[in-house]
Amino acid sequence: MIGISVQVSLYPLRQEALGPAIEKALMIFNEHKLSVAPGPMSTMVSGDDDLIFAALQEAFRNAASDGQVVMIATFSNACPVSVVPSD
C-alpha cells in the first residue's frame, strides 16, 4: 500500500445528461475514503493505491453500465497533492 494521486477525467458518450455519471463517480471516490478535488475538466484523487484502483474500477463499471464512456487517468507517486478530504 502506497500513497498515490491520480488525475481522472470521465466522459460519458452519447448520453442525454453527463452530470449523473460524473456525480456518481465522485460519490464512489468519497465512499472509498479518498481525498477528492473536482475541477472543470478532471478530478484529483489521492489516497491509498489499493483504494484508488478499486474506486476507479467501480466508477468506470458504473458509468459503463449506462452506455459508452471514456475514462482517462494519470497516476503519480511523486507529485504532491494538497487535497482536503471530502465528507
C-alpha positions as CSV (number, residue, x, y, z in Angstrom):
1,M,0.0,0.0,0.0
2,I,1.4,3.3,-1.1
3,G,0.0,6.8,-1.3
4,I,-0.6,8.0,-4.8
5,S,-2.5,10.7,-6.7
6,V,-4.5,10.4,-9.9
7,Q,-6.0,12.9,-12.2
8,V,-9.1,11.4,-13.7
9,S,-11.5,12.5,-16.4
10,L,-14.7,10.7,-17.1
11,Y,-16.5,11.3,-20.4
12,P,-19.9,9.6,-20.8
13,L,-20.6,9.3,-24.6
14,R,-24.0,9.7,-26.4
15,Q,-25.9,10.1,-23.2
16,E,-28.6,12.7,-22.6
17,A,-27.0,14.0,-19.4
18,L,-23.4,13.9,-18.5
19,G,-23.7,15.0,-14.9
20,P,-25.2,11.9,-13.3
21,A,-22.3,9.6,-14.3
22,I,-19.8,12.2,-13.1
23,E,-21.6,12.8,-9.8
24,K,-21.8,9.1,-9.2
25,A,-18.1,8.7,-9.8
26,L,-17.4,11.5,-7.3
27,M,-19.6,9.7,-4.8
28,I,-17.8,6.5,-5.3
29,F,-14.4,8.2,-4.7
30,N,-15.8,9.7,-1.4
31,E,-17.2,6.3,-0.3
32,H,-13.7,4.8,-0.7
33,K,-12.5,7.5,1.8
34,L,-10.2,9.2,-0.8
35,S,-9.3,12.8,-0.9
36,V,-11.2,14.3,-3.9
37,A,-10.8,17.7,-5.6
38,P,-13.2,18.1,-8.5
39,G,-12.2,20.5,-11.3
40,P,-13.9,21.7,-14.5
41,M,-12.2,19.1,-16.7
42,S,-10.8,16.5,-14.3
43,T,-10.7,15.5,-10.7
44,M,-7.7,15.0,-8.5
45,V,-7.9,12.0,-6.2
46,S,-5.4,10.9,-3.6
47,G,-5.0,8.2,-1.1
48,D,-4.0,4.5,-0.8
49,D,-3.3,2.9,-4.2
50,D,-5.5,-0.1,-3.4
51,L,-8.4,2.1,-2.6
52,I,-7.9,4.3,-5.7
53,F,-7.7,1.4,-8.1
54,A,-10.8,-0.2,-6.6
55,A,-12.7,3.1,-6.8
56,L,-11.7,3.8,-10.4
57,Q,-12.8,0.3,-11.4
58,E,-16.2,0.8,-9.6
59,A,-16.6,4.2,-11.1
60,F,-15.8,3.0,-14.7
61,R,-18.1,0.0,-14.4
62,N,-20.9,2.1,-13.0
63,A,-20.6,4.7,-15.9
64,A,-20.3,1.9,-18.5
65,S,-23.5,0.3,-17.3
66,D,-25.3,3.3,-18.7
67,G,-23.6,3.4,-22.1
68,Q,-20.3,4.2,-23.7
69,V,-17.7,6.0,-21.7
70,V,-14.1,7.2,-21.8
71,M,-12.0,7.4,-18.7
72,I,-8.6,9.0,-18.7
73,A,-6.3,8.6,-15.6
74,T,-2.8,9.8,-14.9
75,F,-1.1,8.3,-11.8
76,S,1.7,9.6,-9.7
77,N,3.5,8.6,-6.6
78,A,5.8,11.6,-6.8
79,C,3.5,14.7,-7.4
80,P,2.5,16.3,-4.1
81,V,-1.2,16.8,-3.8
82,S,-2.7,19.2,-1.3
83,V,-6.3,17.9,-1.3
84,V,-8.7,18.3,1.6
85,P,-10.7,15.1,2.2
86,S,-14.4,15.3,1.3
87,D,-17.1,14.4,3.8
